[in-house]
Amino acid sequence: MSRASGRARWSLLAGAVVLLAALATYPFWLAALGSYLVRSERPVPADLVVVLAGDFSGNRILLGGDLVRQGLAKQALISGPSGAYGMHESDLAIQFAVRHGYPSSYFIPLPNDARSTAAEAATVIPELRRRQAHRVDIVTSNYHTRRAGNIFRAQAPDLEIHMIAAPDEFFTPDGWWKNRDARKIFLLEWMKTFATWFGM
């Protein structure tokens, strides 16, 4: 056997071993990639709860209502862009929470026209300062906590920000690849994460 053919055989063998190892351990790596997106904390007593827009299942607004009900803040500021049948998401979310037993007095609507998390932060942060809120619990979907937290902290280093994860009906960090909707969420969130890293 020539030296070249021997190297080729060893290269094929090494490639096969790597492929088998990847196949055997792929749930670990996929779960690690999913878990990276989640950076959540325990809620703390806060001047305000903030509920970010973008969840149409209602989990974010209901968790925000729970935090107020638990006495962790007096009210929750509900961000909501326009566009849903001529209404702001904040108004629709509050109506949803009221139908689920939360008093409307728990919530402060913050209608806006933000179309990105960075734009939303640029709208929410001045309102927090106007209301003299220094410590806030920000509620968003689990997969959105790391990126949103980084954006809000970069724009408001003077505020004490705690990111609180609301469950998503599709996405779980340790099983997102098993669900088509979760796979789309994963791909889109990673694309947005890369865009944020590169200032896009």
N, C-alpha and C positions, 0 to 999 in steps of 0.2 A: 504493500500500500504506500502510495506516495505521501510525502509530508503534506501537500496541499489537500489531498482527499481526506487525510486524517483530521486536518483542521476543520474542513467542511463538515465532517461527521460530528465532531465535538460541538461545532456551532449549532447544528440541527438539534443535537441532544440538549444543549443548554437552552435553546429556544423552546423546546417541548417542555422542559422542566418549568421554565418561567410561565408558559401558557397554562400548564396544569396548576401551578401555584396560584395564578391569577383567578382561574376558574374556581378553585377551592376556597379562596378567601374573598371573593368579590362582595359578599354581603358586608363584610367588615369595612372595606374601602368605600362602598357606596353609602353606608351608614355614617362613616366619618365625614364624607362630603356633605351629607344632609345635616349632620349635627353642627357642622361649622356655621351654618346659616343662623343657628339658634343661640342667642346670648341673652338669656332671661335672668331676672332677679326676683327675689321675693318683694312684694309690695311693702311700702313703708308709709307711715303717716306723712301726708303731703299737703301742700297748700292747694293743689288741684290735681285731679286726674285728667289726663288728656287721652282721648280716643281718636286714633288716626283713621283716616278714610281708607276705603279699598276692600272692605269685607262685606259681602252681600248675604252672608249666612246669618249675620246678627251676633256672632260670638264675641266680637270686640265690644259692641255696645252693651251687651248683657254683662260681660265681665266688668266693664266700667261701672255699670249700675251696682254690681255686687260690691265693688270697692267702696263706693259711697255708702251703701247700706251697712257695710261693716264699720263705718266711722273713720276710714282712713283719709277721707277728704270730705269737705262739705258739698262739693259739686264736681261734675265732670264736664270738661270742655270738649265738645264734639265737633271735630273737623269734617267738612263735607263739601266737595266740589259740586258744581252744577252739572247737569247733563242727563239725569235720569227722568225722562218725560217732563222736562221743564222744571224739575225740582232739584233742590240741593240734597245731597246724600245725608247731610247732618239732620235735616228735617225728617227724612224717611227713617233714619236710624232711631231717632227719638220716638217717633210714632210706634215703631216696632217694639221698643223697650217698654213704652206705656202699655201696649197690648199685652206685654208679658208681666205686668204687675208693678212696674217701677213708676213712681210719681214723676211727672214732668219737671218738677222743681229740682230734681237731681241733676238736670242737664242744662248746659249752656250751648246753644247752637253757634257754630262758627262757620257760616257759609263762606266759600271762597272759590277761586277758579284755578287752584293748583292742579297741575297735571304730572307732578313728580314728587318724590319724598323731599327732595331739596327745596322745591317750591313750597311744599306744605310747611316745612320747618320755617321758611322765611315768612310765612303767614302766621304760624302759631306762636313763634317766639316773641314777637312784639306784643301779641295779646297777653302772653304770660307776664311780660314785664309791665304792661299797662295795669294788670291786676295784681302786681307786686307778689307774684308767685316765685319762690326761690327753690323750692323742692317739689318735684313733680313725678308722678307715676304715669308713664306713657304706655298705653295699651295698644298692642298691634298683634298681628298673627305671628305664630311661633317662628316661621321661616323668615320673617321680616325684621326680627328684633335686632340682630347684629348690625345690619346695614343702616336701619333707621336710627339706632342708638349712636352709631358713628357720625351720622350726618347731623343729628341734633346736638351732640356734644361739640362737634367742630364749629357749629354756628353759634353755640351758646355755652362757652366754657365756664361762664360765671354761674350757671344754673346747676343744681344737683338733680341729675336725671336718673331715674330708675326705669328700666325697660321691663314690661310685664307681658308675658306671652299668653295670648288667647289661643285656644286650640283651633286648628283648621279642620274642616270636615273631610279633607282629602289628604293633607300632607302630614306625615309623621317622619321624623328624622331617620328612624331605623327600618322603614319599610316603604319609602316613597316610590321606589322603582316598581312596585307591584300594582300601582294605580295610575291609569292614564292621565287623569287630571293632576295628580301629584307630580308626575314626570314633567308636565308642562310648567307647573309652578317652580319646580327645581331648576329647570333650564332657564326660565325667564329671570328668576332671582339671581342665579349665578351670572347671567349676562349683565344684569344691573349692577351686581357687585363688582365685576370687572370694570364696567363703565365708571363707577364711582372711584375705584382705585386710580384710574387714568384721567380723572377729572372731566369726564364726558357728561 
